Amino acid sequence: MDDTLSLAIQISYYVAAFLFIMGLKRMSSPVTAASGIKWAGVGMVVATVITFAYPDLQNFMLMTTAIFIGGVLAWWTGKKVAMTDMPQMIALYNGMGGGAAAAISAVELLGGGEHSLVFMVLAVLGGFIGSVAFSGSMVAFAKLQGILRKDFRFRGQNLVNLLLLAGIAVLGVLTIVEQGGQTDPQMLALFYGLALLLGVTMTLPIGGADMPVVISLYNALTGLAVAFEGFVLNNAAMIIAGTVVGSAGTLLTQLMAKAMNRSLGNVLFSGFGDSAGGDQEVTGTMKPIEATDVGVMMAFAQKVIIVPGYGMAVAQAQHKVWELTQLLMDRGVDVKFAIHPVAGRMPGHMNVLLAEAGVPYDLIYDADEINADFDSTDVALVIGANDVVNPVARSDPSSPIFGMPILDADKAKNCIVIKRGQGAGFSGIENLLFFLDNTRMLYGDGQAAVTELIQAVKEL
């Protein structure tokens, strides 16, 4: 390859990597997230276009056709998919990234020829990690989409996973040491088959309430697989982008696990998510209230804290919630939003919804920042949240969520819960908050209920 062309390609890759990093940095705040996505998108375009400059590149028609089809599908799904379905879309696309890394590994391993030990080790590791991320993400997608509604567990499941891992390790080592010729296709197929199966068996028993952590974990694995394949292909853009995604996903996974007061091992190997809750007996009854009464209560309050959850996303009520907030603020009410790190079905789900509705970021507070305010709050309005406001996390050592930091909505003078019915949350655990003396239940669709509250406040 011409030295000038080689230098131009490498510089372009580093420019693309810089745009990836800056885009990720800007995505850390809802205020700059939209521009961050554009920065990263430009970086991807630069990396893709400059790759076509390689002099020995072949299959142009196949590549351009695949890029066109993938681009059209991504654009169409991005436009059509509702915010409520965004978590499963992310799981799906993340899995595709892992699958792509695994496919690159398979092509390189089947290419034959002499390779260095580092090349073989990274190719095998990338194929293994990418395969696990792919199949695991597909299971996560199926759980979030409601295709898989049960958590499949059986005795000795962890032992089965360990045996699968041992088999994969043996096949991987055999592939690495097989130098001087073509990699055995049957052995490689078995290697990938076991890796894909491990991703499935690891994810099937994990409860739906743990999906934010699982999505973050597989995001990190996909980034790691891409980085390994970047070394295999000697592609700087893949190495840097994969490393950034892997490290960011790892940090996010740790934050999500910490927000639930659980270790990653506990998420992957425990039975959390079963329909059974703790042993604490829930006494009392759920007490309903009318929207007109809630409207009066909020309109004449001094301080209101709104706690959004997945139910708000399902009802697409975020715009109405912001309209209600503006009405209350016009009346001099101090209104804030309290966001739990694992509220919704993916990290940052609620922040994205509120940003979409135009809620100023200075009104949105994390749990650590706002929990002390609930004691002096007149009304805590919980819309669609469940497990993240469940007091059993503080009071019942036998509960699966015991020790998980929660939003202290139960400490407000009045707690109003907007909920469709009387069922348990995504984890299947009964919520003690709903039965407390200071809690009233406003039953109905989230958007319809908030619309009634808006009307009630306007009539005062």
Secondary structure, DSSP 8 states (H G I E B T S, - for coil): --HHHHHHHHHHHHHHHHHHHHHHHHTTSTTTHHHHHHHHHHHHHHHHHHHTT-TT---HHHHHHHHHHHHHHHHHHHHHS-GGGHHHHHHHHHHHHHHHHHHHHHHHHHT-S---HHHHHHHHHHHHHHHHHHHHHHHHHHHHHTS--S----TTHHHHHHHHHHHHHHHHHHHHH--SS---HHHHHHHHHHHHHHHHHHHTTS-GGGHHHHHHHHHHHHHHHHHHHHHHHT-HHHHHHHHHHHHHHHHHHHHHHHHTT--HHHHHHS-TT-S---S----S---B--HHHHHHHHHT-SEEEEEE-HHHHHHT-HHHHHHHHHHHHHTT-EEEEEE-TT-SSSTTHHHHHHHHHT--GGGEEEHHHHGGGGGG-SEEEEES--GGG-THHHH-TTSTTTT-----GGGSSEEEEEESSS---TT----GGGGSTTEEEEES-HHHHHHHHHHHHHT-
